[in-house]
């Protein structure tokens, strides 16, 4: 199953608001499993998303998550599916 991790840099103090928006976006998607957590360090939020469709994941990241207000930057890492077996 295609899986991606997204590391997010956000405006100071906006992580709770952004996490709420990400959950709202992903709750509307069918056939998507996700985890969202605030973290300490270089990045502020980490998101793990899995779906049966790589195109769906790309669309969610590009058209939704990256466009959330107060998200400064993202680093997306796609899992190598062949190594999961």
N, CA, C and O atoms as a Maestro MAE file, in Angstrom:
{
 s_m_m2io_version
 :::
 2.0.0
}

f_m_ct {
 s_m_title
 :::
 protein
 m_atom[340] {
  # First column is atom index #
  i_m_mmod_type
  r_m_x_coord
  r_m_y_coord
  r_m_z_coord
  i_m_residue_number
  s_m_chain_name
  s_m_pdb_residue_name
  s_m_pdb_atom_name
  i_m_atomic_number
  :::
  1 25 0.854 -1.183 0.000 1 A "UNK " " N  " 7
  2 3 0.000 0.000 0.000 1 A "UNK " " CA " 6
  3 2 0.893 1.237 0.000 1 A "UNK " " C  " 6
  4 15 1.754 1.364 0.871 1 A "UNK " " O  " 8
  5 25 0.714 2.140 -0.940 2 A "UNK " " N  " 7
  6 3 1.511 3.362 -0.972 2 A "UNK " " CA " 6
  7 2 1.375 4.158 0.334 2 A "UNK " " C  " 6
  8 15 0.275 4.408 0.826 2 A "UNK " " O  " 8
  9 25 2.521 4.538 0.865 3 A "UNK " " N  " 7
  10 3 2.573 5.283 2.122 3 A "UNK " " CA " 6
  11 2 3.554 6.431 1.966 3 A "UNK " " C  " 6
  12 15 4.579 6.307 1.295 3 A "UNK " " O  " 8
  13 25 3.226 7.542 2.590 4 A "UNK " " N  " 7
  14 3 4.117 8.708 2.562 4 A "UNK " " CA " 6
  15 2 4.178 9.342 3.939 4 A "UNK " " C  " 6
  16 15 3.211 9.315 4.700 4 A "UNK " " O  " 8
  17 25 5.331 9.910 4.243 5 A "UNK " " N  " 7
  18 3 5.524 10.698 5.448 5 A "UNK " " CA " 6
  19 2 5.751 12.142 5.009 5 A "UNK " " C  " 6
  20 15 6.508 12.404 4.074 5 A "UNK " " O  " 8
  21 25 5.094 13.069 5.686 6 A "UNK " " N  " 7
  22 3 5.242 14.483 5.364 6 A "UNK " " CA " 6
  23 2 5.714 15.200 6.623 6 A "UNK " " C  " 6
  24 15 5.062 15.141 7.665 6 A "UNK " " O  " 8
  25 25 6.846 15.873 6.515 7 A "UNK " " N  " 7
  26 3 7.355 16.696 7.602 7 A "UNK " " CA " 6
  27 2 6.999 18.141 7.287 7 A "UNK " " C  " 6
  28 15 7.248 18.617 6.180 7 A "UNK " " O  " 8
  29 25 6.425 18.831 8.246 8 A "UNK " " N  " 7
  30 3 5.887 20.175 8.004 8 A "UNK " " CA " 6
  31 2 6.545 21.198 8.915 8 A "UNK " " C  " 6
  32 15 6.656 20.990 10.124 8 A "UNK " " O  " 8
  33 25 6.979 22.305 8.325 9 A "UNK " " N  " 7
  34 3 7.402 23.495 9.063 9 A "UNK " " CA " 6
  35 2 6.241 24.474 9.040 9 A "UNK " " C  " 6
  36 15 5.661 24.744 7.987 9 A "UNK " " O  " 8
  37 25 5.908 25.000 10.205 10 A "UNK " " N  " 7
  38 3 4.762 25.908 10.272 10 A "UNK " " CA " 6
  39 2 5.110 27.162 11.065 10 A "UNK " " C  " 6
  40 15 6.154 27.250 11.710 10 A "UNK " " O  " 8
  41 25 4.207 28.116 10.993 11 A "UNK " " N  " 7
  42 3 4.332 29.351 11.758 11 A "UNK " " CA " 6
  43 2 4.307 29.003 13.246 11 A "UNK " " C  " 6
  44 15 3.575 28.107 13.666 11 A "UNK " " O  " 8
  45 25 5.099 29.707 14.031 12 A "UNK " " N  " 7
  46 3 5.202 29.453 15.460 12 A "UNK " " CA " 6
  47 2 3.824 29.503 16.129 12 A "UNK " " C  " 6
  48 15 3.095 30.486 15.990 12 A "UNK " " O  " 8
  49 25 3.479 28.450 16.844 13 A "UNK " " N  " 7
  50 3 2.218 28.400 17.577 13 A "UNK " " CA " 6
  51 2 1.006 28.005 16.758 13 A "UNK " " C  " 6
  52 15 -0.111 28.006 17.275 13 A "UNK " " O  " 8
  53 25 1.202 27.666 15.489 14 A "UNK " " N  " 7
  54 3 0.054 27.326 14.643 14 A "UNK " " CA " 6
  55 2 -0.125 25.826 14.455 14 A "UNK " " C  " 6
  56 15 -0.995 25.403 13.693 14 A "UNK " " O  " 8
  57 25 0.679 25.015 15.133 15 A "UNK " " N  " 7
  58 3 0.649 23.577 14.896 15 A "UNK " " CA " 6
  59 2 -0.695 22.933 15.237 15 A "UNK " " C  " 6
  60 15 -1.156 22.061 14.500 15 A "UNK " " O  " 8
  61 25 -1.327 23.336 16.321 16 A "UNK " " N  " 7
  62 3 -2.618 22.752 16.710 16 A "UNK " " CA " 6
  63 2 -3.670 23.045 15.640 16 A "UNK " " C  " 6
  64 15 -4.443 22.161 15.268 16 A "UNK " " O  " 8
  65 25 -3.699 24.262 15.156 17 A "UNK " " N  " 7
  66 3 -4.642 24.675 14.112 17 A "UNK " " CA " 6
  67 2 -4.390 23.888 12.818 17 A "UNK " " C  " 6
  68 15 -5.339 23.436 12.177 17 A "UNK " " O  " 8
  69 25 -3.143 23.724 12.439 18 A "UNK " " N  " 7
  70 3 -2.803 23.004 11.212 18 A "UNK " " CA " 6
  71 2 -3.153 21.525 11.335 18 A "UNK " " C  " 6
  72 15 -3.685 20.934 10.395 18 A "UNK " " O  " 8
  73 25 -2.860 20.925 12.481 19 A "UNK " " N  " 7
  74 3 -3.208 19.517 12.697 19 A "UNK " " CA " 6
  75 2 -4.712 19.321 12.557 19 A "UNK " " C  " 6
  76 15 -5.162 18.350 11.948 19 A "UNK " " O  " 8
  77 25 -5.491 20.244 13.120 20 A "UNK " " N  " 7
  78 3 -6.954 20.162 13.011 20 A "UNK " " CA " 6
  79 2 -7.387 20.213 11.549 20 A "UNK " " C  " 6
  80 15 -8.256 19.445 11.136 20 A "UNK " " O  " 8
  81 25 -6.790 21.113 10.757 21 A "UNK " " N  " 7
  82 3 -7.146 21.227 9.339 21 A "UNK " " CA " 6
  83 2 -6.758 19.973 8.559 21 A "UNK " " C  " 6
  84 15 -7.508 19.513 7.698 21 A "UNK " " O  " 8
  85 25 -5.586 19.425 8.865 22 A "UNK " " N  " 7
  86 3 -5.159 18.204 8.181 22 A "UNK " " CA " 6
  87 2 -6.133 17.065 8.472 22 A "UNK " " C  " 6
  88 15 -6.514 16.324 7.566 22 A "UNK " " O  " 8
  89 25 -6.531 16.928 9.724 23 A "UNK " " N  " 7
  90 3 -7.498 15.879 10.086 23 A "UNK " " CA " 6
  91 2 -8.826 16.085 9.363 23 A "UNK " " C  " 6
  92 15 -9.429 15.113 8.909 23 A "UNK " " O  " 8
  93 25 -9.291 17.315 9.247 24 A "UNK " " N  " 7
  94 3 -10.535 17.603 8.531 24 A "UNK " " CA " 6
  95 2 -10.417 17.196 7.062 24 A "UNK " " C  " 6
  96 15 -11.343 16.612 6.499 24 A "UNK " " O  " 8
  97 25 -9.278 17.506 6.449 25 A "UNK " " N  " 7
  98 3 -9.046 17.156 5.046 25 A "UNK " " CA " 6
  99 2 -9.036 15.638 4.875 25 A "UNK " " C  " 6
  100 15 -9.706 15.104 3.991 25 A "UNK " " O  " 8
  101 25 -8.283 14.953 5.715 26 A "UNK " " N  " 7
  102 3 -8.103 13.517 5.551 26 A "UNK " " CA " 6
  103 2 -9.322 12.708 5.967 26 A "UNK " " C  " 6
  104 15 -9.543 11.616 5.444 26 A "UNK " " O  " 8
  105 25 -10.119 13.227 6.902 27 A "UNK " " N  " 7
  106 3 -11.353 12.540 7.293 27 A "UNK " " CA " 6
  107 2 -12.354 12.477 6.142 27 A "UNK " " C  " 6
  108 15 -13.190 11.574 6.107 27 A "UNK " " O  " 8
  109 25 -12.284 13.413 5.207 28 A "UNK " " N  " 7
  110 3 -13.202 13.442 4.055 28 A "UNK " " CA " 6
  111 2 -12.781 12.474 2.952 28 A "UNK " " C  " 6
  112 15 -13.588 12.132 2.086 28 A "UNK " " O  " 8
  113 25 -11.525 12.031 2.977 29 A "UNK " " N  " 7
  114 3 -11.009 11.154 1.929 29 A "UNK " " CA " 6
  115 2 -11.396 9.704 2.200 29 A "UNK " " C  " 6
  116 15 -11.319 9.228 3.332 29 A "UNK " " O  " 8
  117 25 -11.810 9.015 1.150 30 A "UNK " " N  " 7
  118 3 -12.133 7.598 1.265 30 A "UNK " " CA " 6
  119 2 -10.869 6.776 1.046 30 A "UNK " " C  " 6
  120 15 -9.980 7.182 0.298 30 A "UNK " " O  " 8
  121 25 -10.790 5.625 1.697 31 A "UNK " " N  " 7
  122 3 -9.668 4.697 1.540 31 A "UNK " " CA " 6
  123 2 -8.325 5.327 1.887 31 A "UNK " " C  " 6
  124 15 -7.323 5.063 1.224 31 A "UNK " " O  " 8
  125 25 -8.304 6.151 2.917 32 A "UNK " " N  " 7
  126 3 -7.066 6.778 3.371 32 A "UNK " " CA " 6
  127 2 -6.927 6.534 4.875 32 A "UNK " " C  " 6
  128 15 -7.852 6.784 5.649 32 A "UNK " " O  " 8
  129 25 -5.755 6.044 5.267 33 A "UNK " " N  " 7
  130 3 -5.433 5.902 6.685 33 A "UNK " " CA " 6
  131 2 -4.336 6.918 6.988 33 A "UNK " " C  " 6
  132 15 -3.461 7.167 6.159 33 A "UNK " " O  " 8
  133 25 -4.391 7.502 8.182 34 A "UNK " " N  " 7
  134 3 -3.395 8.533 8.494 34 A "UNK " " CA " 6
  135 2 -3.105 8.617 9.983 34 A "UNK " " C  " 6
  136 15 -3.880 8.157 10.822 34 A "UNK " " O  " 8
  137 25 -1.966 9.219 10.279 35 A "UNK " " N  " 7
  138 3 -1.573 9.612 11.631 35 A "UNK " " CA " 6
  139 2 -0.991 11.016 11.530 35 A "UNK " " C  " 6
  140 15 -0.248 11.316 10.596 35 A "UNK " " O  " 8
  141 25 -1.323 11.870 12.479 36 A "UNK " " N  " 7
  142 3 -0.793 13.238 12.510 36 A "UNK " " CA " 6
  143 2 -0.329 13.520 13.929 36 A "UNK " " C  " 6
  144 15 -1.056 13.282 14.893 36 A "UNK " " O  " 8
  145 25 0.909 14.038 14.044 37 A "UNK " " N  " 7
  146 3 1.423 14.343 15.375 37 A "UNK " " CA " 6
  147 2 2.305 15.587 15.331 37 A "UNK " " C  " 6
  148 15 3.031 15.819 14.365 37 A "UNK " " O  " 8
  149 25 2.227 16.370 16.383 38 A "UNK " " N  " 7
  150 3 3.162 17.469 16.559 38 A "UNK " " CA " 6
  151 2 4.463 16.895 17.109 38 A "UNK " " C  " 6
  152 15 4.439 15.960 17.909 38 A "UNK " " O  " 8
  153 25 5.595 17.445 16.689 39 A "UNK " " N  " 7
  154 3 6.894 16.937 17.131 39 A "UNK " " CA " 6
  155 2 7.823 18.102 17.490 39 A "UNK " " C  " 6
  156 15 7.631 19.233 17.045 39 A "UNK " " O  " 8
  157 25 8.825 17.793 18.302 40 A "UNK " " N  " 7
  158 3 9.882 18.747 18.616 40 A "UNK " " CA " 6
  159 2 11.032 18.530 17.644 40 A "UNK " " C  " 6
  160 15 11.265 17.409 17.191 40 A "UNK " " O  " 8
  161 25 11.744 19.593 17.328 41 A "UNK " " N  " 7
  162 3 12.907 19.468 16.462 41 A "UNK " " CA " 6
  163 2 12.829 20.435 15.301 41 A "UNK " " C  " 6
  164 15 12.201 21.490 15.391 41 A "UNK " " O  " 8
  165 25 13.473 20.061 14.213 42 A "UNK " " N  " 7
  166 3 13.539 20.911 13.028 42 A "UNK " " CA " 6
  167 2 12.158 21.110 12.417 42 A "UNK " " C  " 6
  168 15 11.851 22.187 11.907 42 A "UNK " " O  " 8
  169 25 11.323 20.070 12.468 43 A "UNK " " N  " 7
  170 3 9.972 20.146 11.917 43 A "UNK " " CA " 6
  171 2 8.966 20.235 13.055 43 A "UNK " " C  " 6
  172 15 9.269 19.887 14.196 43 A "UNK " " O  " 8
  173 25 7.761 20.706 12.729 44 A "UNK " " N  " 7
  174 3 6.731 20.932 13.742 44 A "UNK " " CA " 6
  175 2 5.654 19.850 13.761 44 A "UNK " " C  " 6
  176 15 5.070 19.559 14.805 44 A "UNK " " O  " 8
  177 25 5.398 19.259 12.595 45 A "UNK " " N  " 7
  178 3 4.317 18.273 12.456 45 A "UNK " " CA " 6
  179 2 4.802 17.159 11.547 45 A "UNK " " C  " 6
  180 15 5.507 17.406 10.569 45 A "UNK " " O  " 8
  181 25 4.417 15.919 11.878 46 A "UNK " " N  " 7
  182 3 4.679 14.790 10.986 46 A "UNK " " CA " 6
  183 2 3.344 14.125 10.674 46 A "UNK " " C  " 6
  184 15 2.503 13.927 11.551 46 A "UNK " " O  " 8
  185 25 3.176 13.787 9.396 47 A "UNK " " N  " 7
  186 3 1.941 13.158 8.930 47 A "UNK " " CA " 6
  187 2 2.317 11.882 8.186 47 A "UNK " " C  " 6
  188 15 3.201 11.891 7.329 47 A "UNK " " O  " 8
  189 25 1.645 10.795 8.516 48 A "UNK " " N  " 7
  190 3 1.801 9.537 7.779 48 A "UNK " " CA " 6
  191 2 0.471 9.253 7.103 48 A "UNK " " C  " 6
  192 15 -0.568 9.194 7.761 48 A "UNK " " O  " 8
  193 25 0.507 9.076 5.778 49 A "UNK " " N  " 7
  194 3 -0.720 8.807 5.020 49 A "UNK " " CA " 6
  195 2 -0.514 7.558 4.178 49 A "UNK " " C  " 6
  196 15 0.517 7.401 3.523 49 A "UNK " " O  " 8
  197 25 -1.499 6.675 4.200 50 A "UNK " " N  " 7
  198 3 -1.495 5.483 3.351 50 A "UNK " " CA " 6
  199 2 -2.786 5.433 2.559 50 A "UNK " " C  " 6
  200 15 -3.848 5.816 3.050 50 A "UNK " " O  " 8
  201 25 -2.683 4.957 1.328 51 A "UNK " " N  " 7
  202 3 -3.847 4.827 0.446 51 A "UNK " " CA " 6
  203 2 -3.538 3.769 -0.603 51 A "UNK " " C  " 6
  204 15 -2.380 3.401 -0.800 51 A "UNK " " O  " 8
  205 25 -4.559 3.288 -1.266 52 A "UNK " " N  " 7
  206 3 -4.354 2.332 -2.354 52 A "UNK " " CA " 6
  207 2 -3.838 3.012 -3.609 52 A "UNK " " C  " 6
  208 15 -3.395 2.336 -4.538 52 A "UNK " " O  " 8
  209 25 -3.887 4.331 -3.652 53 A "UNK " " N  " 7
  210 3 -3.523 5.073 -4.854 53 A "UNK " " CA " 6
  211 2 -2.426 6.099 -4.576 53 A "UNK " " C  " 6
  212 15 -2.592 6.995 -3.748 53 A "UNK " " O  " 8
  213 25 -1.308 5.954 -5.279 54 A "UNK " " N  " 7
  214 3 -0.221 6.931 -5.170 54 A "UNK " " CA " 6
  215 2 -0.673 8.288 -5.693 54 A "UNK " " C  " 6
  216 15 -0.290 9.324 -5.150 54 A "UNK " " O  " 8
  217 25 -1.484 8.288 -6.743 55 A "UNK " " N  " 7
  218 3 -1.997 9.550 -7.294 55 A "UNK " " CA " 6
  219 2 -2.854 10.287 -6.269 55 A "UNK " " C  " 6
  220 15 -2.801 11.514 -6.179 55 A "UNK " " O  " 8
  221 25 -3.641 9.543 -5.497 56 A "UNK " " N  " 7
  222 3 -4.457 10.165 -4.465 56 A "UNK " " CA " 6
  223 2 -3.569 10.833 -3.417 56 A "UNK " " C  " 6
  224 15 -3.851 11.947 -2.977 56 A "UNK " " O  " 8
  225 25 -2.493 10.147 -3.019 57 A "UNK " " N  " 7
  226 3 -1.567 10.724 -2.043 57 A "UNK " " CA " 6
  227 2 -0.943 12.011 -2.572 57 A "UNK " " C  " 6
  228 15 -0.883 13.018 -1.867 57 A "UNK " " O  " 8
  229 25 -0.485 11.967 -3.804 58 A "UNK " " N  " 7
  230 3 0.123 13.169 -4.405 58 A "UNK " " CA " 6
  231 2 -0.858 14.330 -4.434 58 A "UNK " " C  " 6
  232 15 -0.497 15.466 -4.127 58 A "UNK " " O  " 8
  233 25 -2.105 14.039 -4.806 59 A "UNK " " N  " 7
  234 3 -3.126 15.078 -4.862 59 A "UNK " " CA " 6
  235 2 -3.412 15.685 -3.502 59 A "UNK " " C  " 6
  236 15 -3.542 16.903 -3.380 59 A "UNK " " O  " 8
  237 25 -3.511 14.852 -2.482 60 A "UNK " " N  " 7
  238 3 -3.772 15.340 -1.126 60 A "UNK " " CA " 6
  239 2 -2.646 16.261 -0.669 60 A "UNK " " C  " 6
  240 15 -2.892 17.328 -0.106 60 A "UNK " " O  " 8
  241 25 -1.418 15.839 -0.916 61 A "UNK " " N  " 7
  242 3 -0.261 16.635 -0.477 61 A "UNK " " CA " 6
  243 2 -0.194 17.949 -1.241 61 A "UNK " " C  " 6
  244 15 -0.096 19.019 -0.641 61 A "UNK " " O  " 8
  245 25 -0.247 17.864 -2.563 62 A "UNK " " N  " 7
  246 3 -0.065 19.049 -3.408 62 A "UNK " " CA " 6
  247 2 -1.246 20.011 -3.332 62 A "UNK " " C  " 6
  248 15 -1.058 21.220 -3.196 62 A "UNK " " O  " 8
  249 25 -2.439 19.486 -3.419 63 A "UNK " " N  " 7
  250 3 -3.624 20.345 -3.527 63 A "UNK " " CA " 6
  251 2 -4.243 20.737 -2.197 63 A "UNK " " C  " 6
  252 15 -5.041 21.673 -2.139 63 A "UNK " " O  " 8
  253 25 -3.887 20.031 -1.123 64 A "UNK " " N  " 7
  254 3 -4.526 20.325 0.161 64 A "UNK " " CA " 6
  255 2 -3.528 20.708 1.252 64 A "UNK " " C  " 6
  256 15 -3.542 21.839 1.737 64 A "UNK " " O  " 8
  257 25 -2.676 19.784 1.632 65 A "UNK " " N  " 7
  258 3 -1.802 20.025 2.785 65 A "UNK " " CA " 6
  259 2 -0.842 21.178 2.537 65 A "UNK " " C  " 6
  260 15 -0.683 22.037 3.405 65 A "UNK " " O  " 8
  261 25 -0.206 21.221 1.391 66 A "UNK " " N  " 7
  262 3 0.776 22.285 1.128 66 A "UNK " " CA " 6
  263 2 0.137 23.662 1.014 66 A "UNK " " C  " 6
  264 15 0.830 24.674 1.110 66 A "UNK " " O  " 8
  265 25 -1.174 23.714 0.809 67 A "UNK " " N  " 7
  266 3 -1.870 24.992 0.654 67 A "UNK " " CA " 6
  267 2 -2.501 25.506 1.952 67 A "UNK " " C  " 6
  268 15 -3.138 26.559 1.963 67 A "UNK " " O  " 8
  269 25 -2.322 24.762 3.035 68 A "UNK " " N  " 7
  270 3 -2.875 25.207 4.320 68 A "UNK " " CA " 6
  271 2 -2.140 26.474 4.762 68 A "UNK " " C  " 6
  272 15 -0.913 26.556 4.700 68 A "UNK " " O  " 8
  273 25 -2.920 27.455 5.207 69 A "UNK " " N  " 7
  274 3 -2.356 28.714 5.680 69 A "UNK " " CA " 6
  275 2 -1.417 28.445 6.856 69 A "UNK " " C  " 6
  276 15 -1.725 27.621 7.717 69 A "UNK " " O  " 8
  277 25 -0.294 29.122 6.899 70 A "UNK " " N  " 7
  278 3 0.731 29.047 7.941 70 A "UNK " " CA " 6
  279 2 1.645 27.827 7.823 70 A "UNK " " C  " 6
  280 15 2.489 27.608 8.693 70 A "UNK " " O  " 8
  281 25 1.492 27.030 6.759 71 A "UNK " " N  " 7
  282 3 2.463 25.979 6.468 71 A "UNK " " CA " 6
  283 2 3.556 26.622 5.624 71 A "UNK " " C  " 6
  284 15 3.299 27.068 4.506 71 A "UNK " " O  " 8
  285 25 4.779 26.671 6.157 72 A "UNK " " N  " 7
  286 3 5.894 27.308 5.450 72 A "UNK " " CA " 6
  287 2 6.523 26.377 4.429 72 A "UNK " " C  " 6
  288 15 6.790 26.777 3.296 72 A "UNK " " O  " 8
  289 25 6.758 25.136 4.831 73 A "UNK " " N  " 7
  290 3 7.396 24.195 3.913 73 A "UNK " " CA " 6
  291 2 7.058 22.775 4.311 73 A "UNK " " C  " 6
  292 15 6.659 22.506 5.444 73 A "UNK " " O  " 8
  293 25 7.228 21.862 3.353 74 A "UNK " " N  " 7
  294 3 7.007 20.441 3.610 74 A "UNK " " CA " 6
  295 2 8.164 19.646 3.025 74 A "UNK " " C  " 6
  296 15 8.804 20.066 2.061 74 A "UNK " " O  " 8
  297 25 8.415 18.503 3.621 75 A "UNK " " N  " 7
  298 3 9.360 17.527 3.087 75 A "UNK " " CA " 6
  299 2 8.593 16.221 3.009 75 A "UNK " " C  " 6
  300 15 8.149 15.689 4.027 75 A "UNK " " O  " 8
  301 25 8.439 15.709 1.800 76 A "UNK " " N  " 7
  302 3 7.649 14.501 1.588 76 A "UNK " " CA " 6
  303 2 8.571 13.338 1.291 76 A "UNK " " C  " 6
  304 15 9.479 13.438 0.465 76 A "UNK " " O  " 8
  305 25 8.326 12.228 1.980 77 A "UNK " " N  " 7
  306 3 9.113 11.012 1.773 77 A "UNK " " CA " 6
  307 2 8.168 9.867 1.455 77 A "UNK " " C  " 6
  308 15 7.342 9.483 2.282 77 A "UNK " " O  " 8
  309 25 8.295 9.324 0.246 78 A "UNK " " N  " 7
  310 3 7.480 8.186 -0.182 78 A "UNK " " CA " 6
  311 2 8.173 6.889 0.242 78 A "UNK " " C  " 6
  312 15 9.373 6.730 0.019 78 A "UNK " " O  " 8
  313 25 7.446 5.986 0.835 79 A "UNK " " N  " 7
  314 3 7.998 4.704 1.252 79 A "UNK " " CA " 6
  315 2 8.251 3.837 0.026 79 A "UNK " " C  " 6
  316 15 7.435 3.807 -0.896 79 A "UNK " " O  " 8
  317 25 9.382 3.132 0.013 80 A "UNK " " N  " 7
  318 3 9.707 2.200 -1.062 80 A "UNK " " CA " 6
  319 2 8.948 0.914 -0.789 80 A "UNK " " C  " 6
  320 15 9.311 0.149 0.105 80 A "UNK " " O  " 8
  321 25 7.902 0.678 -1.553 81 A "UNK " " N  " 7
  322 3 7.003 -0.446 -1.284 81 A "UNK " " CA " 6
  323 2 7.691 -1.805 -1.374 81 A "UNK " " C  " 6
  324 15 7.354 -2.710 -0.611 81 A "UNK " " O  " 8
  325 25 8.634 -1.966 -2.273 82 A "UNK " " N  " 7
  326 3 9.299 -3.250 -2.459 82 A "UNK " " CA " 6
  327 2 10.050 -3.666 -1.193 82 A "UNK " " C  " 6
  328 15 10.246 -4.859 -0.964 82 A "UNK " " O  " 8
  329 25 10.466 -2.720 -0.379 83 A "UNK " " N  " 7
  330 3 11.219 -3.041 0.828 83 A "UNK " " CA " 6
  331 2 10.322 -3.380 2.010 83 A "UNK " " C  " 6
  332 15 10.816 -3.813 3.050 83 A "UNK " " O  " 8
  333 25 9.012 -3.190 1.869 84 A "UNK " " N  " 7
  334 3 8.079 -3.510 2.947 84 A "UNK " " CA " 6
  335 2 7.841 -5.007 3.056 84 A "UNK " " C  " 6
  336 15 7.394 -5.482 4.100 84 A "UNK " " O  " 8
  337 25 8.127 -5.752 2.015 85 A "UNK " " N  " 7
  338 3 7.830 -7.186 1.988 85 A "UNK " " CA " 6
  339 2 8.907 -7.990 2.665 85 A "UNK " " C  " 6
  340 15 8.813 -9.215 2.731 85 A "UNK " " O  " 8
  :::
 }
 m_bond[339] {
  # First column is bond index #
  i_m_from
  i_m_to
  i_m_order
  :::
  1 1 2 1
  2 2 3 1
  3 3 4 2
  4 3 5 1
  5 5 6 1
  6 6 7 1
  7 7 8 2
  8 7 9 1
  9 9 10 1
  10 10 11 1
  11 11 12 2
  12 11 13 1
  13 13 14 1
  14 14 15 1
  15 15 16 2
  16 15 17 1
  17 17 18 1
  18 18 19 1
  19 19 20 2
  20 19 21 1
  21 21 22 1
  22 22 23 1
  23 23 24 2
  24 23 25 1
  25 25 26 1
  26 26 27 1
  27 27 28 2
  28 27 29 1
  29 29 30 1
  30 30 31 1
  31 31 32 2
  32 31 33 1
  33 33 34 1
  34 34 35 1
  35 35 36 2
  36 35 37 1
  37 37 38 1
  38 38 39 1
  39 39 40 2
  40 39 41 1
  41 41 42 1
  42 42 43 1
  43 43 44 2
  44 43 45 1
  45 45 46 1
  46 46 47 1
  47 47 48 2
  48 47 49 1
  49 49 50 1
  50 50 51 1
  51 51 52 2
  52 51 53 1
  53 53 54 1
  54 54 55 1
  55 55 56 2
  56 55 57 1
  57 57 58 1
  58 58 59 1
  59 59 60 2
  60 59 61 1
  61 61 62 1
  62 62 63 1
  63 63 64 2
  64 63 65 1
  65 65 66 1
  66 66 67 1
  67 67 68 2
  68 67 69 1
  69 69 70 1
  70 70 71 1
  71 71 72 2
  72 71 73 1
  73 73 74 1
  74 74 75 1
  75 75 76 2
  76 75 77 1
  77 77 78 1
  78 78 79 1
  79 79 80 2
  80 79 81 1
  81 81 82 1
  82 82 83 1
  83 83 84 2
  84 83 85 1
  85 85 86 1
  86 86 87 1
  87 87 88 2
  88 87 89 1
  89 89 90 1
  90 90 91 1
  91 91 92 2
  92 91 93 1
  93 93 94 1
  94 94 95 1
  95 95 96 2
  96 95 97 1
  97 97 98 1
  98 98 99 1
  99 99 100 2
  100 99 101 1
  101 101 102 1
  102 102 103 1
  103 103 104 2
  104 103 105 1
  105 105 106 1
  106 106 107 1
  107 107 108 2
  108 107 109 1
  109 109 110 1
  110 110 111 1
  111 111 112 2
  112 111 113 1
  113 113 114 1
  114 114 115 1
  115 115 116 2
  116 115 117 1
  117 117 118 1
  118 118 119 1
  119 119 120 2
  120 119 121 1
  121 121 122 1
  122 122 123 1
  123 123 124 2
  124 123 125 1
  125 125 126 1
  126 126 127 1
  127 127 128 2
  128 127 129 1
  129 129 130 1
  130 130 131 1
  131 131 132 2
  132 131 133 1
  133 133 134 1
  134 134 135 1
  135 135 136 2
  136 135 137 1
  137 137 138 1
  138 138 139 1
  139 139 140 2
  140 139 141 1
  141 141 142 1
  142 142 143 1
  143 143 144 2
  144 143 145 1
  145 145 146 1
  146 146 147 1
  147 147 148 2
  148 147 149 1
  149 149 150 1
  150 150 151 1
  151 151 152 2
  152 151 153 1
  153 153 154 1
  154 154 155 1
  155 155 156 2
  156 155 157 1
  157 157 158 1
  158 158 159 1
  159 159 160 2
  160 159 161 1
  161 161 162 1
  162 162 163 1
  163 163 164 2
  164 163 165 1
  165 165 166 1
  166 166 167 1
  167 167 168 2
  168 167 169 1
  169 169 170 1
  170 170 171 1
  171 171 172 2
  172 171 173 1
  173 173 174 1
  174 174 175 1
  175 175 176 2
  176 175 177 1
  177 177 178 1
  178 178 179 1
  179 179 180 2
  180 179 181 1
  181 181 182 1
  182 182 183 1
  183 183 184 2
  184 183 185 1
  185 185 186 1
  186 186 187 1
  187 187 188 2
  188 187 189 1
  189 189 190 1
  190 190 191 1
  191 191 192 2
  192 191 193 1
  193 193 194 1
  194 194 195 1
  195 195 196 2
  196 195 197 1
  197 197 198 1
  198 198 199 1
  199 199 200 2
  200 199 201 1
  201 201 202 1
  202 202 203 1
  203 203 204 2
  204 203 205 1
  205 205 206 1
  206 206 207 1
  207 207 208 2
  208 207 209 1
  209 209 210 1
  210 210 211 1
  211 211 212 2
  212 211 213 1
  213 213 214 1
  214 214 215 1
  215 215 216 2
  216 215 217 1
  217 217 218 1
  218 218 219 1
  219 219 220 2
  220 219 221 1
  221 221 222 1
  222 222 223 1
  223 223 224 2
  224 223 225 1
  225 225 226 1
  226 226 227 1
  227 227 228 2
  228 227 229 1
  229 229 230 1
  230 230 231 1
  231 231 232 2
  232 231 233 1
  233 233 234 1
  234 234 235 1
  235 235 236 2
  236 235 237 1
  237 237 238 1
  238 238 239 1
  239 239 240 2
  240 239 241 1
  241 241 242 1
  242 242 243 1
  243 243 244 2
  244 243 245 1
  245 245 246 1
  246 246 247 1
  247 247 248 2
  248 247 249 1
  249 249 250 1
  250 250 251 1
  251 251 252 2
  252 251 253 1
  253 253 254 1
  254 254 255 1
  255 255 256 2
  256 255 257 1
  257 257 258 1
  258 258 259 1
  259 259 260 2
  260 259 261 1
  261 261 262 1
  262 262 263 1
  263 263 264 2
  264 263 265 1
  265 265 266 1
  266 266 267 1
  267 267 268 2
  268 267 269 1
  269 269 270 1
  270 270 271 1
  271 271 272 2
  272 271 273 1
  273 273 274 1
  274 274 275 1
  275 275 276 2
  276 275 277 1
  277 277 278 1
  278 278 279 1
  279 279 280 2
  280 279 281 1
  281 281 282 1
  282 282 283 1
  283 283 284 2
  284 283 285 1
  285 285 286 1
  286 286 287 1
  287 287 288 2
  288 287 289 1
  289 289 290 1
  290 290 291 1
  291 291 292 2
  292 291 293 1
  293 293 294 1
  294 294 295 1
  295 295 296 2
  296 295 297 1
  297 297 298 1
  298 298 299 1
  299 299 300 2
  300 299 301 1
  301 301 302 1
  302 302 303 1
  303 303 304 2
  304 303 305 1
  305 305 306 1
  306 306 307 1
  307 307 308 2
  308 307 309 1
  309 309 310 1
  310 310 311 1
  311 311 312 2
  312 311 313 1
  313 313 314 1
  314 314 315 1
  315 315 316 2
  316 315 317 1
  317 317 318 1
  318 318 319 1
  319 319 320 2
  320 319 321 1
  321 321 322 1
  322 322 323 1
  323 323 324 2
  324 323 325 1
  325 325 326 1
  326 326 327 1
  327 327 328 2
  328 327 329 1
  329 329 330 1
  330 330 331 1
  331 331 332 2
  332 331 333 1
  333 333 334 1
  334 334 335 1
  335 335 336 2
  336 335 337 1
  337 337 338 1
  338 338 339 1
  339 339 340 2
  :::
 }
}
